[in-house]
Each structure stands twice: as structure tokens, then as C-alpha cells.
Amino acid sequence: MEKKSLVSKLSFGLLGNKAPVVGVLRLDGVIGQMGPLRRGLSLAALAPTIEKVFSLRNVKAVALVINSPGGSPVQSALIARRIRVLADEKDILVVAFAEDVAASGGYWLACAADEIYALDASIIGSIGVVSSSFGFVDLIKRIGVERRLYTAGENKARLDPFREENPEDVEHLKEIQNDIHDDFRAMVQSRRADKLKGDDDTIFSGDFWTGRRALGFGLIDGIGDLRAVMRERYGEKVKFRVIEPPKRSLFRRMQSPGAEAHSESSFAWGAGVLAAIEERFLWNRFGL
């Protein structure tokens, strides 16, 4: 009887002392489609990885390690929504950790977490909407190019960069931006609730701050990094399981839908270069 009791205690000890697991999901880069040769963050690409990290055995929490200057508001919302659905279904804590930057769509992703941490010098915020383009009207006149554009539908060519800017087109764009901004604002307010400390005109101005300043506004919950925060919470024996999204070869990327029709020409490479320039601009906005 004594021997059986001892075996039971040992078995219980082995089962009860399993090291807690924290699943780590890296959300690194621009959000949205970045062209055939550059892969941005999208739900289609991340869905299997998100499912996997929430299905780890003995997982106590999921950590989102975010380093993103933003991008597509739609993909930001889709990714954040999928994370929240799984977190609620499985009753798993989600904690976000900002690295260099969690701004614009990157901060939208962070709001999918129950808690947000950053380092003192991390860039946080940019809760706003921006659209950019170029105007080539004077250029084509100078080089003697005649613009020919045919449409069905009077507004089909809104904001065409080769025509004079139309105030009505700009007003229409601003209406769309305001709608998206309202969605972003609602996401932040619902997830951060009574944690926000600054006035709305400041927080939702589209401005951004260091982690230390963001803490004062209630945009984050504390200063800290992944290992320090999680070890303090779950002990020194906590295990980190990093789940990486599958990587595509260069050949597979060239054969993606956006590049398929042009795989034998320079179009795909040109699109890749333009995507790289756009991506560089997004990072440069935050001094990175």
C-alpha cells in the first residue's frame, strides 16, 4: 500500500510539474500584399500559423511579437479578429510585445492582445489613416505625352495621377479615410477600454510616441520584453515555442497569382522593386 502511494505521488509530480508553455507568434513586416516577390502579413498567409500556436500542448499564453509599421487596415482587422476568436474559444491569454515599432496597423494587431508591452524606445501609436500618391500632370506635358483614358462610369477614374487633382475626388477619399479611422478608433477603445488616459484628440490624432510616452497614455500596459515578462509570470522554467509561418521559395513567389502572367518578363521584378520602395517609405515614417 505504501509502495502504491509513493508511485502515485511520483506520477502526480511528473504530470503536475510540466513546464508551462508560451506560444510565440512573430508578426514582422508590412501588413498586406506587397507584390509578387515580397510577402506582407495577411490572414491567408498567417491563418495556419495562428491556428497552430493556439493548439500547442500545455500552452498557458500566446505572445505576439510585433514589429510592423502598418499597412492594410483590412488585413490588420482580419488577423486581429482571428487571434481574438481563438483566444476566446480556447480561453488563452494573449500578450503583445512591441519591438522597434507597433504603429498604425501594427498597433491594431497589438490591440488583439489582452496586454501590451514595449521597450522604452519602441514606437507606438499612429492611430490614423494615410493615403499617398504622385501627380504627373506637369511631367507628361513637359515630355509631350498625351494621356488617353476611357471609362464607363463618371467616377471610375477618381484620383488618376495623370489628371489635375479634383477637389471632389479628394473629399471622397477623405470620407473613406474617416470611415476607416472610425473603425480603428473603435477597435482601440473596445480593447483598451478604461486603460486609456489621454484625451481623444491626442490619442487618435495619428501621432506616435516612444514606449515610455505610450505608457502614460495607456496605450500599453508596461515596459518589458517577452522573456522577462513571461518568466516573471510563469517562472524560470517556462518554455517558449516559436511558431514560424511557412516560407515560400523564390520560384513559388514568382508563380504567385500576381506574378504568373508576367513570370517570363521583367514585370514581376519591377513590381517587387516598387513594393520595396513603398515598404521603405512605411518604415522611414518612424525613423527606421
N, C-alpha and C positions, 0 to 999 in steps of 0.2 A: 504493500500500500504506500509506504514511504517512497519507494523507488518510482512508482507511477506518478506520485505527486511532484517529485523532482523533475521528471521528464516533462510533465505538463507545464511546470514553471519555465523550464528552458525553452520549450516550444513557444510559449506565450511571449517570452523575452525576445526570441528571434523574430517573431511576427510583429510584435508591438514596437520594436526599435528600428524599423525600416527608416532610412534617411528620407526626409521629406524632399520632394522633387519640385523644382520650379522650371516650368517650360519657358523657353526664351524664343521669342519671335522677333526677328530683326525687320524693321520697316525702314529701309535705307534707300534714298533716292527721290527723284521727282515722281509725283503721282499722276498716272495717266499714260496714254500711249505716246511714246517718244520717237516713233519711226521704226522702220524695219530692222535697223541694226542696233537700236538702243532700247532696252526694255525698262519701262517705268513700272511703278507699282499699280496693280489693277486687281480687282476681285477675281477675274478669270485666272490670273497667274497665281494668286495667293490662296485661293479657296482650299485646295488640298492641304497646304501647309497649316492654315488656320485650324482646319478640322483635326489634323494630326497633333498639334500642340495641345489642344483641349482633350485629347484622348489618351494622353500619356498615363501610365500606371502610377498610382500614388502621387499624382500631381496636386500640390497644395495651392499653387498660384501660377498665373501666366504673366510673364513680364514682356512688355512691348518696349523694345529698344529702338527709339525713333531718331532718325537723322534725315530730315526732309524739309525742303523749303516750300513745299506745297505743290500745287498743280491742279488737276481736275477736281472740281467740287463734287461731281457725281461719283467718281471713283472713291474719293475720300469718304463720302456718305455711305457707299456700299460696303467698303471694307470695315468701317466703324460699326455699321449695323450688324454685319455678320459676326464680328467679335462679341458684340453685346448679346446677340441671340444665344450664342453658345455659352457665354459666361452665365447667363440667367438660367438656361436649361440645365447646366451641369453644376450650378451653384459654386463657381470657381472665382476667386478673387483675381482681378486684373490690375496690374500696376504698370504705369508707363514711366520710362526713363528717357529723358531727352539728352542727346549727346550734343553735337555742335549746334543744331537748330531743330526746333519743332515749331514751325511757323506756318501760318496760313493753313493749307490742307494738312500739314504736318501736325499742327496743334489740334485740328479736327480729329485726327487719328488718336492723339493723346487723350482727348475727351472721352474716348470709348472706354478708358480705364476708370477704375474706382478711385485710384490715387495717382497723382502725377509728381514725379521728382525730376530735378535737373541739377546741373552744376552751376556754380556762381556765374560762369562766363557763357553758359548756354544762351542761345537766342530763342525767346518765347513770344508768342502772340501773333501779330499781323492778322487780326480778325477782321478781314475785309475782302474785297474783290477787286481784281485789277485785270484790265484788258489792254493789250498793246498791239500796234501795227505801224506801218510806214505809209507815207504818201508819196507817190511817184509822179504826180501830175506835171510838175515843172521839168522833171528829168526827161520824160518821154517827149515833151515839147522840144527840149534842147537837142535831143538826138534824132528828132524827126520821125518818131514812131507814132502811127495812127492807131488809137485804141478802138477796136471793134467788139461790141458786146451786144448780144441778142438774148432777150429774156421773155418768158411768158409769166406774167405776174409783176405788177408795178414795183414791188419791193424786193424782188428776187436778188437784186444786186446791191443791197444795202452795204454801206461801208466798203465799197470797192476801192482799193488803194490807188487805182489809176484814174479816179474821178475826183472832182472837187468835193471837199467834205460837206455833207448835208446836215444841217442842224437837226432835222427830224430824225435822221439815222442815229445821230449821237444821243438824242433823247430816248429813242427806242432802246439803244444799248444800255443806257443808264437805268431804265426801268428793269431790264433783265438783271443787271448787276444788283440793284436794290432787292429784288426777289431772292437772289442767291445769298446776299448779305443777311437778309431776314432769317433764312434757313440756318445759316452759320451761327448767328446770334442766338437763335432758339436752342440749337444744339449745346452751345456753351452754357447758357442759362439753365437748361434742364439738367445737365451733368454736373455743373459746379454749384448750382442752387445757391444756398446761403453762404458759400465759401467766398464768393466774390466780394471784394472790399472797396474797389474803386468806383467812381461814377461811370455810368454807361457811356457818356460821351467820350471818355478817355479810353476805356477798355475796348470799345467797339469802333475805335477811330481808324483801325488798320495799322496803328503803330506797333512797334515791337520793343522788347526790353531784355535785359540780362536776366538770368535766373533769379538773382538776388532781388531785383526790382519786381519781377513777376510774382515772387512770393508775397511781397507786400500788397499786390493787387488781388491775391487769392487765386491766381491762375494756376499755381502749382501748390502742392502740399508740403514740400520740404526740399532741402538741399541734400543731395546724396546720389551715389551711384548704385548700380544693380547689386553688386556683391556685398557692399557694406550694408545696404538697407535690408536685403533679404537674409543675410547672416544674422543681423540683429533680431530679426523677426522669427526666423526658423532655426537658428543655431548654427554653429560652425560646420556641422555635418551636412547641411543642405546641399543637394546636388542640382546642378544646372544642366538642363538638356536643351541645347540649341537646335532648333528645327529650321533647316535651311530650305528655301524653295528650290525646285529642280532647275538646273542651269541648262540652257539650250546652246548647242554648238553654233559656230558661225554659219555652217551650212543650213541648219534648221532656221536660223534667224533670217537668212536670205530667202528661204522658201515660205516665210510667213505671208499671210494674205496681202499685207501692204506692199510686199516686195515681189510677189510671184510673177506679176505681169511684166516686171522690169528686171528680172534676175539676170538677163543677158546684156543689160545696158548699164550706164553709169547712174541711172535714176536712183537706185537704192542707196548708192554711196552718197549721192548728193543730198538725199533726204536725211541720211544719217548725219551728215555734216551740219545741216540746218538744225536738226534736233539737238546736236551737241552744243551749238551756239545758243539756242533757246534755253537749254539746261544751264549753261554757264551764266546766262543773264539772271536766272532764278536764284542761283547761289550767290551771285555778286550783290544782289539786293541786300544781303545780310552780311556783307563784308567777308565772304568766304570764297 
